[in-house]
């Protein structure tokens, strides 16, 4: 359990744990770097949270009324 916590801390810093691949992390049920982050609360507490997904672009939208 402690080993998994160490991996999660490393992933939250945006680092890929040495000796592991993306497939290894997925098989262990862990997120990939960039999917979680360390956030500091106003009281100074550090919390690991899932990042919000980036908004998906729906392609080019023309603003011109002539289109």
Secondary structure, 3 states (H helix, E strand, C coil): CHHHHHHHHHHHCCCCCCCCCHHHHHHCCCCCCCCEEEEECCCCCEEEEECCCCCCCCCCCCCCCCC
